[in-house]
Amino acid sequence: MAVMGGAESGTRLLRHTVPSERGTNMEQPIGTPDGYRRTRVLYVIEATLAYFISILINGTYIAKVATSLGIGDGTVGIIMSMTNLGAAFQLIAFVFVGKYPVRRWVILFHTINQSFFALVWLTPLASFPATVKTVLFIVLLVCGSALHSIIESPKTAWYMSMVDDRRRGRFTAAKDMISLTCGMAFGFTMGLMVDHYEAVGDLNRAFLIGGIALFAMTVGHTLVLIFSQERPPEPDNRPAAVGFSLRRLLSNRAFLRVLILITLCRVAGAVAAPFYGTYKVKELGFSMTFVALMDILYAVVRVSGSMFLGKYADRTSFARLWHLSCLFGIACYMVYVFIVPANGKMLYFGYEFFWALYGAGIDNCMLNLVYENVSHEDRVGAYALSTAIGGLLGFGVTVLLSRLVAVIQQNGNMLFGIHAYAQQFLSAGAAALHVVILMWSIFWIGRKKATAEPAL
């Protein structure tokens, strides 16, 4: 029932949010056509296909490909965090400030980057030496992530320009709910497929099917982008030149506070999460089917909570939602501190529950806190800057901590006389960082009521 209600609410949002003539989106009476409903529907489809692709190119799935190439835990952690390094390329998004149309660039970059992701799954099948395959795997993953990062901010600004500013929270939540609901079936099917071929000793067949599936989704995603509309900017609402836009952002104190907040959050995420994939596959010994079941739990909880949290943000503020999300983040990392092979399957339910609520809230806030504190013409640059800085620092943190992971494992999972797995120590650090983030957000961001218009 929750899913049905979310879908109906999402349909209403798709139908009744109308862009105004001056660039800020204003609500119109129910039933008023605006000419962009089709694009909002396509945005939901685009997000769903993009989520399918992200399932196969992140977490346990990509760790499975990496371990099949003989790559160690610490190195896998660095590779997983290279997607954060790719986020630094979001700074190139400033090139698209003031550009119209941006759709053709989004189509080109996304088609190439998703093709690279498909090739990542086919790397184990190549008849190259192991070292060459490892290098090829890393190059394809990093280049694909970089191209994705370059175009993500312009694409988001393009699609979100069709959404009423005062309904961003609910629309974003509805879009995520639909993506996650469809992703449950997709992830479970792929998990069963990988486990089946691994059980019969033909894991390469699973990689082949995964690569073909990624290519098929790339074609579908490209078609969705081609058929989406792009609303031209009004003459008095065209974005400023790159240099002026950057200077204006750096002089916007409200945005700088949000920038620090998002950067800290991305760094905290880079402390432990990149090392979870191999931990689930190796130490905890989870099958891909069990991982898929955990993904379904994650999706169910996130779908159930996403719409509520979106409405909560619209009624109060995204600052208040951020505070609540940080509490969920602290809880999920603290649960992970106690996850070991003996209790892994039981405690992982608790981790996925809090992780889903954390993701539902924090992902919504990262976009909307930025949009809430900058003018419309600065949104592309602001979102790119917030992602790039956090990605760079997050990658650096993961590289440093990969050495710590190696040391702990070489010492028989011991650190300072405490016997625990490296991922448990890192989870404790991530939880502590989220306490700092919560304090920062309460002190600097405050509890202000969200405004209908973005700050200038």
C-alpha positions, 0 to 999 in steps of 0.5 A: 500500500505504501508503494501504491500511495507513493506512486500516486503521489509521484504522479500528482507531482509530475502532473501539477508542477508548472514552470513559471515565466521567470525561472522559479517554478510556481504551482498552478491549479490542478489539471493545468497543463504545462507542456513538461509533464512528459519530461517529468515522467521521463526523468523518473524513468531516467533515474530508474535506469540510472539506478539499475546501472549503479547497482551493478557498478557499486558495492558488492557486485563490483567487488565480486568482479574485482576479487575475480581479478585477484585484487586485494581488500585494500586495493578494492577499497581504493578502487571503490573510492575512485568514484569519489575521485571521479566526482572531482571532475564535476568542476568541469561542469562549470563549462556548462554554466550558461550553455544552452542546450545542454541536453546533447552533451548529457546524451554524449557523456552518459552514453560513453560513461555507461558503455565504459561501465558495461566493459568493466563487467566484461574485463574478466573475460578478456584474454589479457595478462592479469596485470593488464586486466586489472589496469583496464578494470581501473581505467574503465571504472575511473573514466566512466565515473569521471564522465558521469560526474562531469555531466551529472550536475547539468543533467540534474539542473536540466530536469529539476527546472521542471519541478516546483521549488516548493515540492522538490522534497516530495518530488525527489522522494517520489522519484527515488521511491519508484527507482528503488521499488523497481530496483528491488526486483532487478537487484534480486534477479541479478543476485540469483543469476550471479550465485547460480553461475558461481555455484556451477563454476562459470562465473565468467558467464555471469559477467557476460550477462551483466555486461550485456544487461548494462549495454541494453540499459545504456541504450534505453537510458540514451533514448530517454534522454533523447526524448526529454525536453529542455526548457530554454532559459528566460533572457533575464535568467541566463546563468552568469559567466563561469568566473563571476558565478564561481566568485559569487558562490565563494562569497555566499556564506550560507552556501559555504556553510552547506559546502563544508557540511556536505564535504564532511559527510562525503568524507565520512562516507569514504571512511568505511563504506568503500571497504564493505563490499569485500567484507561481505563477500570474503569475511562475512561470506554472504551469497549474492542472493542474500546481498540482493535480499538485503538490498530489497530490505533497504529499498522497502525501508527507503521507499516507506520512509522516503515520502514521509521524510520528503514531506517532513522537509517541505513542512519544516526545512531540509536543515531539520531533515539533515539533523534527523538523517545524521542520527540515522547515520550514527545508528547504522555505523554503530550497528556495523561496529558489531557485525562479525561472521558469527552474527553477520546475517542477523545484525545486517538487517539492523544496519540496512534498516538505518542505512536506508533511512539515512540514505533517504534523508541525506541524499534528498538534503545534499541536493536541496540544501544546495538549491535552497541556498543559491540562486537559480543561475548558480545551481549547476556550479554550486552542485558541482562544487559541493560534489567535487570537493567532497569527492577529492577529499573522500578519495584521499581519506580512503587511500590513507585508510587502505594502508590502515586496513592492510596493517590491521589484516597483517596483524591478525585483525588487531589494532591497539591490542583490540581484536576486530576486523578493519571494517569495524574500526572504520565504522566506529570512525565514521560514526564519530565523524557523523556526530561531528557533522550533526553538531556542525549542522545544528550550530551553523545551519540551524533549524530555519524554515525552508523558503519557497525561493532560493537564497540570492 
